[in-house]
């Protein structure tokens, strides 16, 4: 397995958003489901999500591509009864009212502050829908980053190495002195490597035991290891 680069060997750090710095507010999702008599706790949904993401990114495609993401998570959490269209209509309406992805894991702001204070140039590289910067501003994390590279804005997405190259150009760093951390092996780690950048994986569900890269459960564990 590849070791994590030493802090002194790095100038730039590229960071994914979803599943790394920000996650869904599963309590809000669970509350909507409960209002429709579907009992699935926020804890159960949060535990099921990494397994859904792992399956979605596997090479060869995902057999459930037509299913709503939150429906997939609910099924993975063990709910097998039919779910009416009105339930997912309510979920989508709440998501439009206020984006579900606003939950910042404990310790993330302090970790970013310490990484920034250590002299690293930080950038976000995210497969997003054009709202990556707004999400960071909403949760108070935007000021830690020199640039935000959003796939919708750029017209290109991970794992295409070009999106990583654009981030490095804006940070004025070289690939050999840059590290990317994300939560999807094929999208984040392999995409970064194709751009000449080392990759680390946030593996919340401990589902990538075979991965040939450094793995960490929360982002704070990663930052603590990097900072020593």
Secondary structure, 3 states (H helix, E strand, C coil): CCCCCCHHHCCEEEECCECCCEECCHHHHHHHHHHCCCCCCHHHHHHHHHHHHHHHCCCCCCCCCCCCHHHHHHHHCCCCCCCCHHHHHHHHHHHHHCCCCCECCCCHHHHHHHHHHCCCEEEEEECCCCCHHHHHHHCCCHHHCCEEEEHHHHCCCCCCHHHHHHHHHHHCCCHHHEEEEECCHHHHHHHHHHCCCEEEEECCCCCCCCCCCEEECCHHHHHHHHHC
